[in-house]
Amino acid sequence: MGRLLRRGDFLAAAKGKRASTGLLTLQCVRGPAPSARLGLTVTKKAGGAVERNRMRRRLRQAVRQIAPVSARPGHDYVIVARHQVLNAKYEHLLADLEAAFRRVHAAMPGPDKL
C-alpha cells in the first residue's frame, strides 16, 4: 500500500466519499495509482505532539491489519483521527476502521461496488 504525501491528493480525497465512526472519518476517492494509497490526518485539536504521534502509530498498526483485506486497488484513502483514538481499545479501533471501509465502499458508484 502506498502513501499519500502531496496536499493535492489529500484535498482530492476530501471531495470523495466519506464514512464516519466514533473514532475516525475515512475519506475515499478513486486515484491515479494502480495500487491503494493511504494518508493519515491528526489535527492539532487532537492534542500535543506526543499524543498525535501515539495516535498515528496506533492508526498505522490498525491499517496494516485491516487494509490488505479492505482497501481496494486504485483508490486513495485519508483517515482523519479523533482524539478518542488515543484511549480506545485496540479491538474497537480495528472494528471502526473495518466498518468505515465497508461503508465508504458501499457509497462508491461503479463496478467496484460489492
C-alpha positions in Angstrom: 0.0 0.0 0.0 1.3 3.4 -1.0 1.3 6.7 0.9 -0.4 10.0 0.1 2.1 12.7 0.6 1.0 15.7 -1.5 -1.6 18.2 -0.3 -3.5 17.9 -3.6 -4.0 14.2 -3.0 -5.5 14.9 0.4 -7.8 17.6 -0.9 -9.0 15.3 -3.7 -9.8 12.6 -1.2 -11.7 15.2 0.9 -14.0 15.7 -2.1 -14.8 12.0 -2.4 -17.0 9.7 -0.4 -16.7 9.6 3.4 -17.7 7.4 6.3 -17.5 8.5 9.9 -17.4 6.4 13.0 -16.9 7.3 16.7 -13.1 7.2 16.3 -12.3 8.4 12.8 -13.5 9.6 9.4 -12.4 7.7 6.3 -12.4 9.6 3.0 -12.1 7.8 -0.3 -11.7 8.7 -3.9 -10.5 6.8 -7.0 -6.9 7.6 -7.5 -4.4 7.6 -10.4 -2.2 4.9 -8.9 -2.9 1.3 -9.7 -2.5 0.4 -6.0 -4.3 1.7 -3.0 -2.7 4.7 -1.2 -3.4 6.0 2.3 -2.8 9.2 4.2 -3.3 10.0 7.9 -4.5 13.3 9.3 -4.4 14.1 13.0 -5.1 17.8 13.7 -3.6 19.9 16.5 -7.0 19.9 18.1 -6.4 16.3 19.0 -3.6 17.1 21.5 0.1 17.8 21.8 2.8 16.3 19.5 3.3 13.3 21.8 -0.4 12.4 21.7 -0.8 13.0 18.0 2.2 10.7 17.3 0.8 8.0 19.5 -2.5 8.3 17.6 -0.7 8.0 14.3 1.3 4.9 15.4 -2.0 3.2 16.6 -3.7 4.0 13.3 -0.8 2.8 11.2 -0.8 -0.5 13.0 -4.5 -0.9 12.6 -4.2 -0.1 8.9 -1.5 -2.7 8.5 -4.1 -5.3 9.7 -7.2 -4.1 8.0 -6.1 -2.5 4.7 -4.8 -5.7 3.0 -8.3 -7.1 3.2 -10.5 -4.0 3.0 -8.6 -1.5 0.8 -9.2 -1.7 -3.0 -6.6 -1.1 -5.7 -6.8 2.2 -7.5 -8.3 4.1 -4.5 -6.9 6.8 -2.3 -7.9 6.9 1.4 -7.4 9.5 4.1 -8.1 8.7 7.7 -8.9 11.7 9.9 -8.4 10.7 13.5 -10.4 11.9 16.5 -8.9 12.3 20.0 -10.8 9.1 21.1 -8.4 7.0 19.1 -5.8 7.5 21.8 -7.8 5.8 24.6 -10.0 3.4 22.7 -9.4 -0.4 23.0 -7.4 -1.6 20.0 -10.2 -4.1 19.0 -12.7 -1.2 18.9 -10.3 0.7 16.7 -10.0 -2.2 14.3 -13.8 -2.7 14.2 -14.4 1.0 13.5 -11.8 1.1 10.7 -13.2 -2.0 9.1 -16.7 -0.6 9.3 -15.6 2.7 7.8 -14.0 0.8 4.8 -17.2 -1.2 4.3 -19.4 1.9 4.4 -17.3 4.0 2.1 -17.2 1.3 -0.5 -20.9 0.8 -0.3 -21.3 4.5 -1.2 -18.9 4.3 -4.1 -20.6 4.1 -7.5 -19.5 1.8 -10.3 -18.3 -1.8 -10.9 -16.2 -1.9 -7.7 -19.3 -1.9 -5.5 -19.8 -5.2 -3.7 
